[in-house]
Amino acid sequence: MSQKAMGPAEVIRAIESSEAKGSQQLGSHVRMRVGDCYTTVPVHARDLLKGLLRGIERDLEPCLDEGWLRK
């Protein structure tokens, strides 16, 4: 499982270092694309808790390796 909590900037950096092709910000949410996979990262929260982190990880697992966020 991913860490207990991470900041939105940390998650975005992890996605960008994992071959992200583009991002789009709409208000307080950043939409990230890796290959054919998409996910949305809310940037209005201080920390993203483990349930939301797992959802983001699951969204991108088909395009990245399983457990990519924990690496």
N, C-alpha and C positions, 0 to 999 in steps of 0.2 A: 504494500500500500504506500501511497505517497506520504510525504511528511505531514505533520499536524496542520501547519498553516504556512503559506508563502504569500508574499506581497504580489500584487498584479504585475509590477515591473519585472520581478524575478521570473514570473511565468512567461511573460512576453519575450524576455531575453532568451529563455530556454527554447521557446518555439522558434525564434529567429535564428538561433544557432543550429537548429535542426532542419535546415533547408526550407524555411518559410518563403513562399513566393510573393506574398503581398499581404497588406493589412489595410483595413479601412476603419476609421473611427466615426461612430455615430453617437454623439453625446458622450455618455460615460461608459460606453462599451466599445471594445476593439474587436473587429472580426478578422481572424487570421486564417490564411489558406496555406496548406502544405499539400502539393499535388492535387488530388481530387477531394481532399478532406478539408472540412471547415470547422472552426470552433469560435466561440465568442468568449472574450475575457472581460469581465466587469472591472472597470478601473475606479469605481466610486467607493469601493471597500478598502479598508486598510490591509486586511489579510483575507485570503481566500481559504476557507476551511477545507478539510480533507474530502468531504463529499463533492464539492464543486471542483476541486483539483482532480478527483478521480473521473468526473464527467468530462473535463477537458482532455484528460489523458485518453479516455475511451474514444472521444471524437476523433483523435488523431492517430490512434493505434493502427488502423488499416494502412496508413501511409508511412508511419514510423514503426520502430520495433515496439513490442510489448514492454511496458515499463519504462518508456523513454524519459518520462519526467523524473523518475527516481535516479537516473544515472547522473 
